[in-house]
Amino acid sequence: MTEYKTSEAQRRAVKNYEQKRTQGEVNQGRAKTFVRKYATVDDMKELIEIFNDNHTEQIEIRQ
């Protein structure tokens, strides 16, 4: 039997967490990390432009 540094309960908890976490949550976390740590001013300008384009389309659809 393999010995682990973590308990069986902890391994089950991690496994359940990973199964429940959606891909959207994963991508959202990655996007936030990129913005906080790596994005340049040009990156942010492009991201804001993309967001505004998509957001404007959603507003027009709702009206």
N, C-alpha and C positions, 0 to 999 in steps of 0.2 A: 504494500500500500504506500502511496506517495504521501509524504508529509508536506503540509502547506504552512506558511507563516500566518495565514488568515484562517479564521474559523469557518466551518461549513456554513453556518448561518450568514456570515458576511459574504461568502462566495455566492450563496443563493440570492441575497439581497442585491448584489451587483448585477447578477444575471437578470433578475426581474427588472431592475432599473433600465438596463440596456435594451431589453425587449420592449418595454413600454415607451421608450423615448422614440419619437417619430423622426423621420428624416428631415422634416421641416424644422424641428427644434435644433437638430444638429447643424443644419445650414445657417439658421439664425445665429447660433453661437459663433460659428466661423466668421460670419459677416461682421458681427460686432467686434471680434478680435482683430480682424483686418482693419476696420475703421479706427479702432483705438490705438493699435500698435504700428501699423505699416502704411496706411494710406497717406499719400501726398496730397497737396492742395489740388493738383490736377485730377487725381483719382476722385477726390470728394466732389469737385465740380461735375465730373462725368456721372457719378452716382446720383447727385442731386438732380441733374438733368434727366436721367433715366427715371427716377422716382416721380418727378413732376410730369413727365410725359404719360406715365402709367396712371398716375393719380387723376390727371385731367380727363383721361378717357373714362375712368370710373365715375367721375362726377357727371359727365355728359350722359352716360347711360342711365343714371339714376333719375335725371330730370326728365 
